[in-house]
């Protein structure tokens, strides 16, 4: 698996209880190749409790996945974009930056 970094560091938002948005992201791999992934909007069930969602992109098909399992994080061929904690009211700012190896950078709200 290649190491890579994500720019910008935080690209996920939770603008409403039913949506997670991913901004356009540039991925720079350790061999200096780059990939740009388009912005995406994911529809999720409105959470009744704060729930973490993990976003990855399949590097061959360029299909983005947003799920609560995180099972694709670290899997070869999948780029880890980051994670965000969706909250019942929406507008969460609790997020984890993407990249590999996973950075220790968090963005935490009040």
QUIDATA-V944340 format. One record per residue. N is the residue number from 1. RES is the residue in three letters. SS is DSSP state (hx for helix, st for strand, lp for the rest). D_LAST is the distance of its C-alpha to the last C-alpha in Angstrom with 1 decimal. Layout:
N_RES_SS_D_LAST / N_RES_SS_D_LAST
This chain:
1_UNK_lp_35.7 / 2_UNK_lp_34.8 / 3_UNK_lp_31.8 / 4_UNK_st_29.8 / 5_UNK_st_26.8 / 6_UNK_st_24.8 / 7_UNK_st_24.4 / 8_UNK_lp_22.0 / 9_UNK_lp_19.8 / 10_UNK_lp_17.2 / 11_UNK_lp_19.0 / 12_UNK_st_17.4 / 13_UNK_st_15.4 / 14_UNK_st_15.1 / 15_UNK_st_16.2 / 16_UNK_st_17.5 / 17_UNK_lp_17.8 / 18_UNK_lp_21.1 / 19_UNK_st_20.5 / 20_UNK_st_19.3 / 21_UNK_st_20.5 / 22_UNK_st_21.7 / 23_UNK_lp_22.6 / 24_UNK_lp_25.9 / 25_UNK_st_25.9 / 26_UNK_st_28.4 / 27_UNK_st_29.2 / 28_UNK_st_31.4 / 29_UNK_st_33.3 / 30_UNK_lp_34.8 / 31_UNK_lp_38.2 / 32_UNK_lp_36.9 / 33_UNK_lp_37.2 / 34_UNK_st_34.5 / 35_UNK_st_33.4 / 36_UNK_st_31.5 / 37_UNK_st_29.9 / 38_UNK_lp_29.5 / 39_UNK_lp_26.4 / 40_UNK_st_26.1 / 41_UNK_st_24.6 / 42_UNK_st_24.4 / 43_UNK_st_24.8 / 44_UNK_lp_23.2 / 45_UNK_lp_23.6 / 46_UNK_lp_20.8 / 47_UNK_lp_19.0 / 48_UNK_lp_19.2 / 49_UNK_lp_16.6 / 50_UNK_lp_14.1 / 51_UNK_st_16.6 / 52_UNK_st_16.9 / 53_UNK_st_19.3 / 54_UNK_st_21.2 / 55_UNK_st_23.1 / 56_UNK_st_26.4 / 57_UNK_st_29.4 / 58_UNK_st_33.0 / 59_UNK_lp_34.5 / 60_UNK_lp_38.0 / 61_UNK_lp_37.3 / 62_UNK_lp_34.0 / 63_UNK_lp_32.7 / 64_UNK_st_28.9 / 65_UNK_st_27.7 / 66_UNK_st_24.4 / 67_UNK_st_24.4 / 68_UNK_lp_22.7 / 69_UNK_lp_25.4 / 70_UNK_lp_24.8 / 71_UNK_lp_28.5 / 72_UNK_lp_29.2 / 73_UNK_lp_26.9 / 74_UNK_lp_29.4 / 75_UNK_lp_32.4 / 76_UNK_lp_35.0 / 77_UNK_lp_35.2 / 78_UNK_st_31.6 / 79_UNK_st_29.0 / 80_UNK_st_25.5 / 81_UNK_st_23.2 / 82_UNK_st_19.8 / 83_UNK_st_17.6 / 84_UNK_st_14.7 / 85_UNK_st_13.2 / 86_UNK_st_14.4 / 87_UNK_lp_13.0 / 88_UNK_lp_15.3 / 89_UNK_lp_14.1 / 90_UNK_lp_13.9 / 91_UNK_lp_11.8 / 92_UNK_st_9.8 / 93_UNK_lp_8.6 / 94_UNK_lp_9.0 / 95_UNK_st_12.4 / 96_UNK_st_15.3 / 97_UNK_st_17.9 / 98_UNK_lp_21.4 / 99_UNK_lp_24.8 / 100_UNK_st_27.3 / 101_UNK_lp_27.2 / 102_UNK_lp_23.5 / 103_UNK_lp_21.5 / 104_UNK_lp_19.0 / 105_UNK_lp_16.4 / 106_UNK_st_13.0 / 107_UNK_st_10.3 / 108_UNK_lp_6.9 / 109_UNK_lp_3.8 / 110_UNK_lp_0.0
